[in-house]
């Protein structure tokens, strides 16, 4: 028996679909990059996607390498995995969103789009003529009814909504950091005085309170700075503007991808605060 299963649609005696598991590994290890999605503290009106960016060949045009894509006016996604599969995935997502808007007369809600793309991904695990795409997609959006949303789907077709999430080789460390911040945020809203006594860590305080200078009101700039701090301090790396991709979805702006100059401005603001 070979060391790997050649049949995409046949379960192993242990109940596994090996080709689907290989697709997960391809999504995590293909680019070796980490991504992060968070929302604003005081409300869910702002969501931010941040992704590491590495250009290994100096002859490449840096702007041509990207893993964050705009799907519609208010929806965008970050892809971890094979860039070729990612472009195929994004093209189909754009087609689904455009067709929905043409037929219904309004923009396709993100949760409906993610459900549709997940159904297609799950279908690929049933058909021998189509392999699963080696991508994990993290979506962010702003919706008038549901405010900011974060969804993630995997090659098996599973999808779920998140308060915050990370993807990549260091996702365990990043998710642990996010869980601590969310716990701190929950305690702060219920027992602020007790929180100050229980959480006396300077790094977490600095990350969790980037909006203090704005009277407690979040702006997309503050949420971006918070995301940069989280990924930078968790992974122990200082990033340049060319090493990050960042996108924002909010009530006021819709979905947009930050330019290199905008990223540089946020990095400079963080340096001034430190």
LINGINOR-V195058 format. One record per backbone hydrogen bond with DSSP energy under -0.5 kcal/mol. CO is the residue of the C=O (numbers start at 0). NH is the residue of the N-H. E is the energy in kcal/mol with one decimal. If there is no record, write none. Layout:
CO,NH,E ; CO,NH,E
This chain:
5,7,-0.7 ; 6,9,-0.6 ; 11,14,-2.3 ; 15,11,-2.4 ; 15,17,-0.7 ; 16,19,-0.6 ; 16,20,-1.9 ; 17,21,-2.6 ; 18,22,-1.6 ; 19,23,-1.7 ; 20,24,-1.9 ; 21,25,-2.4 ; 22,26,-2.1 ; 23,27,-1.9 ; 24,28,-2.9 ; 25,29,-2.0 ; 27,31,-0.5 ; 33,51,-2.4 ; 34,166,-2.0 ; 35,49,-2.6 ; 36,164,-2.1 ; 37,47,-2.8 ; 43,147,-3.0 ; 44,250,-0.9 ; 45,39,-2.2 ; 46,248,-2.5 ; 47,37,-1.9 ; 48,246,-2.6 ; 49,35,-2.6 ; 50,244,-2.6 ; 53,55,-0.7 ; 55,57,-0.6 ; 56,59,-1.6 ; 59,61,-0.7 ; 60,63,-2.0 ; 61,64,-1.5 ; 63,65,-0.7 ; 66,78,-2.8 ; 68,70,-0.5 ; 68,76,-2.5 ; 72,254,-2.5 ; 73,141,-1.0 ; 74,70,-2.2 ; 74,71,-1.9 ; 75,139,-2.3 ; 76,68,-3.0 ; 77,137,-2.5 ; 78,80,-0.5 ; 79,135,-2.2 ; 81,85,-2.4 ; 82,86,-2.1 ; 83,87,-1.6 ; 84,88,-2.6 ; 85,89,-2.9 ; 86,90,-2.2 ; 87,91,-1.9 ; 88,92,-2.4 ; 89,93,-2.8 ; 90,94,-2.0 ; 91,95,-2.5 ; 92,96,-2.4 ; 93,97,-2.6 ; 94,98,-2.5 ; 95,99,-2.1 ; 96,100,-2.1 ; 97,101,-2.3 ; 98,102,-2.4 ; 99,103,-3.1 ; 100,104,-1.9 ; 108,112,-2.2 ; 109,113,-2.9 ; 110,114,-1.9 ; 111,115,-2.1 ; 112,116,-2.7 ; 113,117,-2.4 ; 114,118,-2.2 ; 115,119,-1.8 ; 116,120,-2.2 ; 117,121,-2.6 ; 118,122,-1.8 ; 119,123,-1.6 ; 120,124,-0.6 ; 121,124,-1.0 ; 122,125,-1.7 ; 122,126,-0.8 ; 126,129,-1.0 ; 132,134,-1.9 ; 133,81,-1.8 ; 135,79,-2.4 ; 136,138,-0.5 ; 136,152,-2.4 ; 137,77,-2.5 ; 138,150,-2.1 ; 139,75,-2.0 ; 140,148,-2.6 ; 142,146,-2.3 ; 146,142,-1.8 ; 148,140,-1.6 ; 149,161,-2.7 ; 150,138,-3.4 ; 151,159,-1.7 ; 152,136,-1.8 ; 153,156,-1.8 ; 157,153,-1.8 ; 159,151,-2.1 ; 164,36,-2.6 ; 166,34,-2.9 ; 167,170,-1.9 ; 169,173,-2.1 ; 170,174,-2.9 ; 171,175,-2.0 ; 172,176,-1.9 ; 173,177,-2.4 ; 174,178,-2.4 ; 175,179,-1.8 ; 176,180,-2.0 ; 177,181,-2.5 ; 178,182,-2.2 ; 179,183,-2.4 ; 180,184,-2.5 ; 181,185,-2.3 ; 182,186,-2.2 ; 183,187,-2.5 ; 184,188,-1.7 ; 185,189,-1.1 ; 186,190,-3.6 ; 190,194,-2.2 ; 191,195,-1.6 ; 192,196,-1.1 ; 193,197,-2.1 ; 194,198,-2.8 ; 197,199,-0.7 ; 199,201,-0.5 ; 200,204,-2.2 ; 201,205,-2.5 ; 202,206,-2.3 ; 203,207,-2.8 ; 204,208,-1.2 ; 206,209,-0.8 ; 208,211,-1.6 ; 210,213,-1.5 ; 210,215,-1.2 ; 211,214,-1.1 ; 213,216,-1.9 ; 215,217,-0.5 ; 218,222,-2.1 ; 219,223,-2.3 ; 220,224,-2.2 ; 221,225,-2.2 ; 222,226,-2.2 ; 223,227,-2.4 ; 224,228,-2.3 ; 225,229,-2.3 ; 226,230,-2.3 ; 227,231,-2.5 ; 228,232,-2.8 ; 229,233,-2.2 ; 230,234,-1.6 ; 231,235,-0.9 ; 231,236,-2.2 ; 236,238,-0.6 ; 239,242,-1.8 ; 240,243,-0.9 ; 242,52,-2.3 ; 244,50,-2.8 ; 245,257,-2.4 ; 246,48,-2.6 ; 247,255,-2.5 ; 248,46,-2.5 ; 249,253,-2.1 ; 253,249,-1.6 ; 255,247,-2.7 ; 258,262,-2.2 ; 259,263,-2.3 ; 260,264,-2.1 ; 261,265,-1.8 ; 262,266,-2.3 ; 263,267,-2.3 ; 264,268,-2.0 ; 265,269,-1.9 ; 266,270,-2.2 ; 267,271,-2.1 ; 268,272,-1.8 ; 269,273,-1.9
